[in-house]
Amino acid sequence: MQTLHRDHSGSLIIPPELLEALGLQAGDSVSAELIDGALLLRRVAAPPVKDTLRQAIARKNLQTGIQFIKGVGPKLSELLAKREIRNVEDALFCLPHRYEDRRELTPIRNLKPGSTQVFHGTVQTADTMTTKGGRRFFEAIVIDSSGSISLKWFNANAVWMKRTWKIGRSGIFSGEVSFFGHQREMHHPDVDWLEEGADVATVMAADQLNFGRIVPVYPLTEGLHQKGMRRVMAQVVEQFLPDVENVVPQRLLPQDYLPLREALGLVHHPPSDAALADLNEGRTAAHRSLAFDEFFFWELGLALKKRGVALEEGIAFQVTHRYTKELAKLLPFQLTAAQRRVLSEIKEDMMAPHPMHRLVQGDVGSGKTVVALMAALVAVENGYQVAIMAPTEILAEQHWHNIHHWCEQLGITVALLTSGMKGKAKKEALEQVADGRAAIVIGTHAVIQEKVEFFKLGLGIVDEQHRFGVVQRGVLKKKGQNPDILVMTATPIPRTLAMTLFGDLSLSVIDELPPGRTPIETKLFYESRRSQVYALIREEVAQARQVYLIYPLVEESEKSDLKAATQMAEHLQQDVFPELRIGLIHGRMKPEEKEQAMLSFKGRELDILVATTVIEVGIDVPNATLMVIEHAERFGLSQLHQLRGRVGRGSHKSRCILLTQGNLSEDGQKRLQVMEATTDGFRIAEADLEIRGPGDFLGTRQAGMPDFRVASILRDGVILEQARSIAFALLEADDWLISAEGQQIRQELVRRWGTRLELAGIA
């Protein structure tokens, strides 16, 4: 048997003697298909040389540096680079973020509030003004023959504004119109100044780039102006649009979708009869087509990864029940039907001869940790090690504490490995991992550092997967010989987001809470009702129940008026509840101090536990029935939901009080209203995604969120479904994309997403 390898681009390396034996020649395009364990190789048609050469020239043209475009010198190219525009292709995909209707100018008296409009006028007055509350702003009154409008700027440079907004100066203005009292006004408008004595109709007729049409408005940076940006973009589109290749064949596009080249042209230069609202909402055929193009290649990459995993040789674990049955006897509860179903799906994957790649979603308190531990024990039963990776040291320590407790009784060594560990403790942990004494290794990113060597890694478990990216998952996988990968999240992820981030994973959902869990009543209280909140705390403690008091900070800052945990713990003990037993826990405490505080609370030695978000995970106290979250508006929805999940774990009625100072932002108000309305994690996740958008929903860009230039997961969910379906169907019809057409698609895929999706060994 001969082992074949792939080169850096993912192509199979076939030795000359094997080529000769198969009647093939060097340079032949060869397909590879695994059938019943045998690798079938066959020659396939290569794309025509002429087309390949033309495409190579076109691709090279698109990489032309932006500084070589006529009129773009060193200074302008530096400004464009701040907008990530370094070459022609970057420019073509820097799309307008909104559009203005400049087909006709509107008289000032006809300007309608609530919409962005364009008008011509003359500056009548311009000066710095002050509101009744003492806030300073710059105001210019602009007039035409039909009326006047107030233009306002806040935090503007008054000296520069006074010099620029000279009385009698004429210009064309655009912005969103509103009413203040009976006066039309516009905040921070865009302006195109006219030369003194210039006729506005003549100017508009002569400057067809900026007037007389629906005008694209591009994202800018300081020093970059809209007129200059439009001039550069128009030149790039005119000169280089023909070099854009329509890689996705027309037959694969959904009906009414446009080829990439045509769609780009229409987005930069919309037709005169286009609907302005559709343009601004990204709902034109051109926008939809560009969104499909982006989603298609991303989903194709995920499909290739999934297929690659399915064909890789993995570990076929045997389920011996040596440890899993013993753990089941030790547990003080029965697994729920949902836990058993998900565990069955995991075991089935682990027994297969190819690596498992599975995502487990489960709401707060659904019992994911026990399911993960059961999976880990299957690997340990087979003589393999398990790595469990958590995003924070707090969570890693909590996992270690819980899992170590059970495994110690089974005679299994569990090691903790975090970046905060130093000296002898870290050295000992690394040695236990390397020589195999540690069957289960729990840690943070430290687990995938280069110096960490596993003796025999068979299963990697990633907790709170959205905090890690595809690349970190790939690095963990390389710590063993194609180990199984199980990823978990307590943050319910809406379907469109799950498809985008985890389309290469099989999905399991623990959709059932353990019996005895009671619904949690959530109420919003303002600072004026603090005395009522304290009365509720006394009421709970009088019934032998316990209370969490959560604060957003550890210690007060001179610059912040937020209440902080350490100072409030002292204040509550001395001035508010001197008769009660109050404890404190926060992230800066030593691990043993945190553990002692939690054990004291769990052992009912404390009535109130004052805490920061350190208790967001890992603490289970059924007797705790009330949680009060101070400055609740400062927390995200996901955090609030996780924190609330610390109560309601017993059979007694539980409550969560969201205490706020008031003066809420619109988003802050929405978040707290959602928390009051539902305890359903998936409904909360959907609302969170709508309020914050995908990037912020996930916390950071490192979470693996692809940088879509056009597509919106919120707006384009239907297009994402189409793109996914077509991408997966293409792979079914053209296995590994080996046809001439498929090879072109694959080359474009690797060019766009190869590094991000780690496709070198697959595509």
C-alpha positions in Angstrom: 0.0 0.0 0.0 1.3 3.4 -0.9 0.5 6.6 1.1 -0.3 9.7 -0.9 0.2 13.2 0.4 -1.0 16.7 -0.6 1.1 19.7 -1.4 0.5 23.2 0.1 -2.3 23.9 -2.3 -4.1 20.7 -1.4 -3.3 18.8 -4.6 -2.4 15.1 -4.4 1.3 14.3 -4.9 1.5 11.2 -7.1 4.9 9.5 -7.5 6.1 9.1 -11.2 6.1 5.3 -11.0 2.5 5.3 -9.9 1.6 7.7 -12.7 3.3 5.4 -15.2 1.5 2.3 -13.8 -1.8 4.1 -14.2 -1.1 5.2 -17.8 -1.0 8.9 -16.7 1.6 11.6 -17.4 3.0 14.5 -15.3 0.8 17.5 -15.7 -2.4 15.5 -16.2 -5.4 16.7 -14.1 -6.4 13.8 -11.9 -9.5 13.2 -9.9 -9.4 11.2 -6.6 -12.3 9.4 -5.2 -12.4 7.1 -2.1 -14.7 4.0 -2.7 -14.9 1.3 -0.1 -11.5 2.2 1.2 -9.8 2.2 -2.2 -8.6 5.4 -3.9 -9.8 5.7 -7.5 -7.7 7.9 -9.8 -8.7 9.1 -13.2 -7.7 11.8 -15.8 -10.0 14.8 -16.1 -10.2 17.6 -18.7 -8.0 20.6 -17.9 -9.4 24.1 -18.5 -8.4 25.5 -21.9 -5.0 27.2 -21.9 -6.4 30.4 -23.6 -9.0 30.9 -20.9 -6.5 30.2 -18.1 -4.1 32.8 -19.6 -6.9 35.4 -20.0 -8.0 34.8 -16.4 -4.4 35.1 -15.1 -4.1 38.5 -16.8 -7.5 39.7 -15.5 -6.5 38.6 -11.9 -3.2 40.4 -12.2 -5.0 43.6 -13.4 -7.3 43.5 -10.4 -4.2 43.4 -8.1 -3.0 46.8 -9.6 -2.0 49.1 -6.8 -4.5 51.9 -6.2 -1.6 54.4 -6.3 -1.3 53.7 -10.1 -4.8 54.9 -10.8 -4.8 58.3 -12.6 -5.2 61.1 -10.1 -4.3 59.0 -7.0 -1.0 60.1 -5.7 0.9 59.0 -2.5 -1.2 61.1 -0.1 -4.6 59.9 -1.5 -3.4 56.3 -1.6 -2.4 56.5 2.1 -5.9 57.7 2.9 -7.5 55.0 0.8 -5.3 52.4 2.6 -7.0 53.4 5.9 -10.2 52.2 4.3 -8.5 48.9 3.4 -8.3 49.9 -0.3 -4.8 49.0 -1.5 -5.5 47.7 -5.0 -8.2 47.8 -7.7 -10.1 44.7 -6.4 -10.3 46.3 -2.9 -11.8 49.4 -4.6 -14.4 47.4 -6.6 -15.6 45.7 -3.5 -15.7 48.9 -1.4 -19.4 49.4 -2.0 -21.5 52.5 -1.2 -23.0 52.3 2.3 -25.9 54.5 1.2 -27.3 56.4 -1.8 -28.7 59.9 -2.3 -31.3 60.9 -4.8 -29.7 63.8 -6.7 -31.9 63.5 -9.8 -33.6 66.7 -8.8 -33.2 69.3 -6.1 -36.0 69.8 -3.6 -37.2 73.3 -2.5 -36.6 73.8 1.2 -40.3 74.2 2.0 -40.9 70.7 0.4 -38.2 68.9 2.4 -39.9 66.0 4.2 -38.8 65.0 7.7 -37.5 61.4 8.2 -35.7 61.1 4.9 -32.4 62.1 3.3 -32.9 64.8 0.8 -30.9 67.3 -1.3 -31.5 71.0 -1.8 -29.7 74.2 -2.9 -29.5 77.3 -0.7 -27.5 80.3 0.5 -26.1 80.8 4.0 -28.0 83.6 5.7 -26.5 83.4 9.3 -23.8 81.2 10.9 -22.6 81.3 14.5 -22.0 79.3 17.7 -25.1 78.9 19.8 -25.9 77.6 23.3 -28.9 75.4 24.4 -30.8 76.1 27.6 -28.8 73.3 29.2 -25.5 75.0 28.4 -24.5 72.8 25.5 -22.8 74.6 22.6 -23.3 73.9 19.0 -22.7 75.6 15.6 -25.8 76.7 13.6 -26.2 77.9 10.0 -29.5 79.2 8.6 -29.7 78.4 4.9 -32.4 79.9 2.7 -33.9 79.6 -0.8 -36.8 81.4 -2.4 -39.3 79.0 -0.7 -38.1 79.0 2.9 -35.3 78.3 5.4 -33.7 75.4 7.2 -31.4 75.2 10.3 -28.2 73.2 9.9 -26.5 72.1 13.2 -23.2 70.6 14.2 -22.3 69.4 17.7 -18.6 69.3 18.9 -17.5 71.2 15.8 -14.4 73.4 15.5 -16.1 76.8 15.8 -13.2 78.8 14.3 -13.0 76.6 11.2 -16.8 76.5 10.8 -17.1 80.3 11.0 -14.4 80.6 8.4 -16.0 78.0 6.1 -19.7 79.0 6.5 -19.5 82.5 5.2 -22.8 84.5 4.9 -23.9 84.6 1.2 -22.0 81.4 0.3 -24.1 79.1 -2.0 -24.0 75.3 -2.0 -25.9 72.0 -2.5 -26.7 70.3 0.8 -27.8 66.8 1.7 -28.8 65.0 4.9 -31.6 63.7 7.0 -34.4 66.2 7.5 -36.2 66.6 10.9 -38.4 69.1 12.6 -37.6 71.0 15.8 -40.6 73.0 16.8 -41.9 74.5 13.6 -38.4 74.7 12.0 -36.9 72.2 9.6 -33.4 71.2 10.5 -30.6 69.0 9.4 -27.6 67.7 11.6 -24.1 67.4 10.2 -25.1 67.7 6.5 -22.9 67.0 3.5 -22.2 70.1 1.3 -20.9 70.7 -2.2 -20.0 74.4 -2.3 -20.5 76.3 -5.6 -18.2 78.9 -7.1 -19.3 82.5 -6.5 -21.9 83.4 -9.2 -22.2 79.9 -10.5 -25.6 78.8 -11.8 -26.8 75.7 -10.0 -28.5 74.1 -13.0 -25.3 74.6 -15.1 -23.2 73.1 -12.4 -25.4 70.0 -12.1 -25.5 69.5 -15.8 -21.7 69.7 -16.1 -21.0 67.5 -13.1 -22.8 64.3 -13.9 -20.7 62.3 -11.5 -22.1 64.1 -8.4 -25.5 65.4 -9.6 -28.5 64.5 -11.8 -28.6 60.9 -10.8 -28.8 58.5 -7.8 -25.4 59.1 -6.3 -23.4 56.5 -4.4 -22.1 57.6 -0.9 -18.9 55.7 0.1 -17.4 55.2 3.5 -14.7 57.7 4.1 -11.9 58.4 6.6 -10.5 61.7 7.9 -9.1 63.7 5.0 -10.9 61.8 2.3 -13.8 63.6 0.6 -16.9 62.2 -1.1 -16.2 63.9 -4.4 -12.7 62.6 -4.6 -13.8 59.1 -3.6 -16.5 59.1 -6.3 -14.0 60.2 -9.0 -11.5 57.4 -8.0 -14.3 54.7 -7.8 -15.8 55.8 -11.2 -12.4 55.5 -12.9 -11.7 52.1 -11.3 -15.1 50.7 -12.3 -14.8 52.0 -15.9 -11.3 50.7 -16.4 -11.2 47.4 -14.5 -14.8 46.1 -14.3 -14.2 44.0 -17.5 -11.5 42.1 -15.6 -13.9 40.8 -13.0 -14.4 37.1 -13.7 -17.9 35.5 -13.3 -16.5 32.4 -11.6 -19.9 31.1 -10.5 -21.6 29.7 -13.6 -25.0 31.3 -14.5 -26.7 27.9 -14.3 -25.9 27.8 -10.6 -27.3 31.2 -9.8 -30.9 31.4 -8.5 -33.4 33.0 -10.9 -33.0 36.8 -11.3 -29.5 36.8 -9.9 -26.8 38.6 -11.9 -23.2 37.6 -12.8 -20.7 39.2 -10.4 -19.4 41.7 -13.0 -22.9 43.1 -13.8 -23.9 43.2 -10.2 -20.8 45.3 -9.2 -21.4 47.7 -12.0 -25.0 48.3 -11.0 -24.2 48.7 -7.3 -21.6 51.4 -8.1 -23.7 53.1 -10.8 -27.4 52.4 -10.1 -29.8 53.0 -13.0 -31.9 56.2 -12.9 -35.1 54.3 -12.3 -33.8 52.3 -9.3 -35.9 52.4 -6.1 -33.9 54.5 -3.6 -35.2 52.5 -0.6 -34.2 49.2 -2.1 -30.7 50.5 -2.8 -30.3 51.8 0.8 -31.6 48.6 2.3 -29.4 46.4 0.1 -32.4 44.7 -1.5 -31.7 45.2 -5.2 -31.0 42.3 -7.6 -27.4 43.5 -7.7 -27.0 43.5 -3.9 -28.7 40.1 -3.6 -26.4 38.7 -6.3 -23.2 40.0 -4.5 -24.5 38.6 -1.2 -25.1 35.2 -2.9 -21.6 35.3 -4.4 -20.0 35.8 -0.9 -22.2 33.3 0.9 -21.7 30.7 -1.9 -17.9 30.6 -1.6 -17.9 30.6 2.2 -20.5 27.8 2.3 -18.6 25.9 -0.4 -15.5 26.1 1.8 -17.4 24.7 4.8 -18.8 22.0 2.6 -15.3 21.0 1.4 -14.1 20.9 5.0 -17.0 18.7 6.0 -16.4 16.4 3.1 -12.6 16.3 3.8 -13.3 15.3 7.4 -15.7 12.6 6.2 -12.9 11.1 4.0 -10.1 11.5 6.5 -9.0 8.4 8.5 -9.9 8.9 12.1 -10.2 6.9 15.3 -13.0 4.3 15.5 -13.6 4.3 19.2 -15.1 1.3 21.0 -17.8 2.1 23.6 -16.8 -0.3 26.5 -18.7 1.5 29.3 -15.7 0.9 31.6 -15.9 4.5 33.0 -19.2 5.8 31.6 -21.3 3.3 33.6 -19.4 4.0 36.8 -19.9 7.8 36.3 -23.6 7.3 35.8 -23.8 5.4 39.2 -21.9 8.3 40.9 -24.1 11.1 39.5 -26.9 12.2 41.9 -29.3 12.7 39.0 -30.5 10.9 35.9 -29.6 12.2 32.5 -32.5 13.9 30.6 -33.9 12.4 27.4 -32.2 15.2 25.5 -28.8 14.6 27.1 -29.1 10.8 26.3 -30.1 11.6 22.7 -27.2 14.0 22.1 -24.8 11.5 23.9 -26.0 8.8 21.5 -25.2 11.1 18.5 -21.8 11.8 19.8 -21.0 8.1 20.5 -22.2 7.2 17.0 -19.8 9.8 15.6 -16.9 8.6 17.8 -17.4 5.0 16.6 -17.2 6.0 13.0 -13.8 5.5 11.2 -13.5 9.2 10.3 -13.1 12.2 12.7 -16.1 13.6 14.6 -16.8 17.3 14.1 -19.9 18.1 16.1 -21.4 21.2 17.7 -23.6 20.8 20.8 -25.9 23.7 21.7 -27.6 23.8 25.0 -29.2 26.6 27.1 -27.9 27.6 30.5 -28.3 24.7 32.9 -29.1 22.0 30.2 -26.2 19.8 31.3 -23.6 20.1 28.5 -20.7 19.5 30.9 -21.9 16.0 31.9 -22.4 15.1 28.2 -18.9 16.3 27.4 -17.5 14.3 30.3 -19.2 11.2 29.1 -17.8 11.7 25.7 -14.3 12.2 27.2 -14.6 9.0 29.2 -15.3 7.1 25.9 -11.9 8.3 24.6 -10.2 7.5 27.9 -11.6 4.0 27.9 -9.8 3.5 24.6 -6.5 4.7 25.9 -6.6 8.2 24.4 -6.2 11.6 26.0 -8.8 14.4 26.0 -8.2 18.2 25.7 -10.9 20.5 27.0 -10.4 24.2 25.9 -12.3 27.0 27.6 -12.1 30.8 26.7 -11.2 32.1 30.2 -9.1 30.9 33.1 -12.2 31.2 35.4 -14.2 28.8 33.2 -11.2 26.4 32.8 -10.8 26.3 36.6 -14.5 25.7 37.0 -14.5 22.8 34.5 -11.4 21.4 36.2 -13.0 21.6 39.7 -16.2 19.8 38.5 -14.6 17.2 36.3 -11.7 16.5 38.6 -14.3 15.8 41.4 -15.9 13.0 39.4 -12.8 11.6 37.7 -10.8 11.3 41.0 -13.4 8.8 42.1 -12.8 6.8 38.8 -9.1 6.8 39.2 -8.5 9.2 36.2 -5.9 12.0 36.4 -7.2 15.4 35.2 -4.6 18.2 34.7 -5.2 22.0 34.6 -3.2 24.1 32.1 -3.6 27.9 31.9 -1.4 30.7 30.8 -1.6 32.1 34.4 0.2 29.0 35.8 3.9 29.5 36.6 7.0 27.5 37.5 6.7 24.1 39.1 2.9 23.7 38.7 3.1 24.5 35.0 6.1 22.2 34.4 4.4 19.3 36.2 1.2 19.8 34.2 3.1 19.8 30.9 5.0 16.7 31.9 1.7 14.9 32.8 0.3 15.8 29.3 3.4 14.7 27.5 3.9 11.3 29.2 0.2 10.4 29.2 -0.4 10.4 33.0 -3.0 13.1 32.5 -5.9 11.5 30.7 -7.9 14.7 30.6 -6.3 18.1 30.1 -8.4 21.2 30.8 -7.2 24.7 30.0 -7.4 27.9 28.0 -5.6 28.8 24.8 -2.5 27.5 26.7 -3.6 24.0 25.6 -2.8 24.7 22.0 0.5 26.5 22.5 3.4 25.0 20.6 5.3 23.7 23.6 2.3 21.6 24.7 2.8 18.0 23.5 0.2 15.3 24.0 1.1 11.7 24.5 -2.0 10.4 22.5 -4.7 13.0 21.9 -8.0 11.4 20.7 -10.7 14.0 21.5 -10.7 17.8 21.6 -13.6 19.6 23.3 -14.0 23.3 22.8 -16.3 25.1 25.2 -18.0 28.4 24.2 -17.0 27.8 20.6 -18.0 31.3 19.4 -15.1 32.7 21.4 -12.6 30.8 19.3 -12.1 30.8 15.5 -11.8 28.1 12.9 -8.1 28.4 13.0 -7.9 27.6 16.8 -10.0 24.6 16.2 -7.6 23.5 13.5 -4.6 24.0 15.8 -6.2 21.8 18.4 -6.8 19.1 15.8 -3.1 19.1 14.9 -2.2 18.2 18.4 -3.1 14.6 17.6 -3.6 12.3 14.7 -7.0 13.4 13.4 -8.7 13.5 16.8 -12.4 13.8 17.2 -13.6 17.4 17.8 -16.6 18.3 20.0 -17.5 21.9 20.4 -20.1 23.3 22.8 -21.9 26.6 23.4 -24.3 27.8 26.1 -25.0 30.8 23.8 -27.9 29.7 21.6 -26.9 30.7 18.1 -29.6 31.6 15.6 -29.8 29.3 12.6 -28.3 31.7 10.0 -25.3 32.4 12.2 -24.8 28.7 13.0 -24.8 27.9 9.3 -22.2 30.7 8.6 -19.8 29.8 11.4 -20.3 26.1 11.9 -21.5 24.8 8.5 -18.8 22.2 8.6 -20.1 20.7 11.9 -22.9 18.3 12.6 -25.3 19.9 15.1 -26.9 18.5 18.3 -29.2 20.5 20.6 -29.9 19.8 24.2 -33.3 21.3 24.2 -34.6 20.1 27.6 -33.7 21.3 31.1 -33.3 18.9 34.0 -36.5 18.1 36.0 -37.3 20.3 38.9 -36.0 23.5 37.4 -38.4 26.3 38.0 -39.2 29.3 35.7 -37.4 32.5 36.7 -39.5 35.6 37.1 -37.5 38.7 35.9 -38.4 42.3 36.8 -36.8 45.7 35.9 -36.4 48.0 38.9 -35.1 51.6 38.8 -32.8 53.1 41.5 -35.8 54.8 43.2 -37.0 51.3 44.2 -33.8 50.2 45.8 -35.4 49.9 49.3 -37.9 47.4 47.8 -35.1 45.4 46.4 -33.4 45.2 49.8 -36.8 44.2 51.3 -37.0 41.3 48.8 -33.5 40.2 49.8 -34.5 40.1 53.5 -37.6 38.2 52.6 -35.7 35.4 50.7 -33.1 35.1 53.5 -35.9 34.9 56.1 -37.1 31.8 54.2 -33.6 30.2 54.5 -32.9 31.0 50.8 -29.8 32.6 49.4 -29.1 35.6 47.2 -26.6 36.7 44.5 -25.8 40.4 44.1 -23.9 41.1 40.9 -21.8 44.2 40.0 -20.1 45.0 36.8 -16.8 46.1 38.4 -14.4 44.7 41.0 -13.3 48.1 42.5 -14.6 51.6 42.0 -12.8 53.9 39.6 -12.4 57.6 40.0 -13.8 58.0 36.5 -16.8 55.8 37.0 -20.0 56.2 39.1 -20.7 52.5 38.8 -21.1 50.6 42.0 -18.3 48.0 42.5 -18.3 44.7 44.2 -15.6 45.1 46.8 -16.9 48.5 48.1 -20.5 47.4 48.0 -19.7 44.2 49.9 -18.3 46.3 52.7 -21.2 48.8 52.6 -23.9 46.1 52.5 -22.3 44.2 55.5 -21.8 47.3 57.6 -24.7 49.6 56.7 -27.5 47.6 55.1 -27.5 43.9 56.3 -25.3 43.8 59.4 -27.2 40.8 60.7 -26.6 38.7 57.5 -23.6 36.7 56.3 -22.1 38.2 53.2 -19.3 36.8 51.0 -17.4 38.2 48.0 -16.0 36.6 44.9 -14.4 38.3 41.8 -11.9 37.4 39.1 -8.8 39.0 40.7 -9.0 36.6 43.7 -6.6 33.6 43.8 -8.2 30.3 42.6 -8.2 28.8 46.1 -10.0 32.0 47.5 -12.6 31.8 44.8 -13.2 28.1 45.4 -13.5 28.7 49.1 -16.1 31.5 48.6 -18.1 29.3 46.3 -18.0 26.3 48.7 -19.0 28.5 51.6 -22.0 29.8 49.6 -22.9 26.3 48.4 -22.6 25.0 52.0 -25.1 27.7 53.2 -22.5 29.4 55.3 -23.3 32.7 53.5 -26.7 34.4 52.9 -25.6 36.8 50.2 -22.8 36.3 47.7 -21.6 39.6 46.2 -20.0 38.9 42.8 -18.8 40.0 39.4 -19.5 38.1 36.3 -17.0 35.4 37.6 -20.1 33.4 38.5 -21.5 33.6 35.0 -20.6 29.9 34.6 -19.8 26.9 36.7 -21.6 27.5 40.0 -24.7 25.4 40.9 -26.5 26.3 44.2 -30.1 25.1 44.1 -30.9 27.0 47.3 -30.1 30.4 45.6 -33.4 31.8 44.6 -32.8 35.6 44.0 -30.4 37.4 41.8 -30.0 41.2 41.8 -28.0 42.6 38.9 -26.8 46.2 39.6 -26.3 48.4 36.5 -28.0 45.8 34.4 -27.9 48.1 31.4 -24.1 47.7 31.3 -24.3 43.9 30.6 -25.0 42.3 27.2 -28.0 40.0 26.7 -26.0 36.9 26.6 -24.3 37.8 29.8 -27.5 38.6 31.5 -29.0 35.3 30.4 -26.0 33.4 31.6 -26.0 35.2 35.0 -29.8 34.6 35.5 -29.2 30.9 34.9 -27.4 30.7 38.2 -30.8 30.8 40.0 -33.9 28.6 39.3 -31.8 25.5 39.8 -33.9 24.1 42.6 -37.6 23.5 43.2 -38.3 26.9 44.9 -39.6 29.9 43.0 -36.8 32.1 41.7 -36.5 35.7 40.7 -34.1 38.0 38.9 -34.1 41.8 39.6 -32.5 44.0 36.9 -31.6 47.2 38.8 -30.7 50.2 36.7 -29.9 53.9 37.3 -32.2 54.9 34.4 -31.2 57.1 31.4 -31.1 54.0 29.3 -30.0 54.1 25.6 -32.4 52.7 23.1 -30.5 49.4 22.9 -30.2 49.2 26.6 -33.9 49.6 27.0 -34.5 46.8 24.4 -32.1 44.4 26.1 -33.8 44.8 29.5 -37.3 44.5 28.0 -36.2 41.2 26.3 -34.9 39.8 29.6 -38.2 40.7 31.3 -40.3 39.1 28.5 -38.6 35.7 28.1 -36.3 33.1 29.5 -36.0 31.2 26.2 -32.3 31.3 25.2 -33.0 31.1 21.5 -35.4 34.0 21.5 -32.9 36.0 23.5 -30.2 35.1 21.0 -32.3 36.2 18.0 -33.1 39.5 19.8 -29.4 40.0 20.7 -28.4 39.4 17.0 -30.9 41.9 15.8 -29.8 44.6 18.4 -26.1 44.2 18.1 -25.4 42.6 14.7 -23.2 39.5 14.1 -19.8 40.9 15.0 -20.7 42.3 18.4 -23.1 39.3 19.1 -20.0 37.1 19.0 -17.9 39.4 21.1 -14.9 39.9 18.8 -13.7 39.3 15.3 -11.5 36.5 16.6 -14.7 34.5 16.9 -14.3 33.4 13.4 -16.9 35.7 11.9 -16.1 36.0 8.1 -15.5 39.5 6.8 -18.4 39.7 4.4 -18.2 42.9 2.3 -21.8 42.9 1.1 -23.8 40.1 2.6 -25.7 40.6 5.9 -26.6 37.6 8.0 -29.5 39.5 9.5 -30.9 40.7 6.2 -29.9 37.9 3.8 -30.9 34.8 5.6 -32.9 33.4 2.6 -29.9 34.0 0.3 -27.6 32.2 2.8 -29.9 29.2 2.7 -29.9 29.3 -1.2 -26.1 29.6 -1.3 -25.6 26.7 1.2 -27.9 24.4 -0.7 -26.3 25.1 -4.1 -22.8 24.9 -2.7 -23.4 21.5 -1.1 -25.3 20.3 -4.2 -22.3 21.3 -6.4 -20.0 19.1 -4.4 -22.4 16.2 -4.8 -22.4 16.6 -8.6 -18.7 17.5 -9.0 -16.8 15.6 -6.3 -13.8 17.7 -5.0 -14.5 20.2 -7.9 -12.4 18.3 -10.4 -14.1 19.3 -13.6 -12.6 22.2 -15.6 -15.4 24.5 -14.3 -15.0 23.1 -10.8 -11.2 23.8 -10.8 -11.8 27.4 -11.6 -14.3 27.7 -8.7 -11.9 25.9 -6.4 -9.0 28.3 -7.2 -11.2 31.3 -6.5 -12.4 29.6 -3.2 -8.8 29.1 -2.0 -7.9 32.6 -3.1 -10.7 34.1 -1.0 -11.0 31.9 2.0 -8.2 29.3 1.9 -6.2 30.6 4.9 -9.3 31.6 6.9 -10.9 28.1 6.5 -7.6 26.2 6.5 -8.4 24.7 3.1 -4.9 23.9 2.0 -5.2 20.3 3.0 -8.7 19.8 1.7 -9.5 22.0 -1.3 
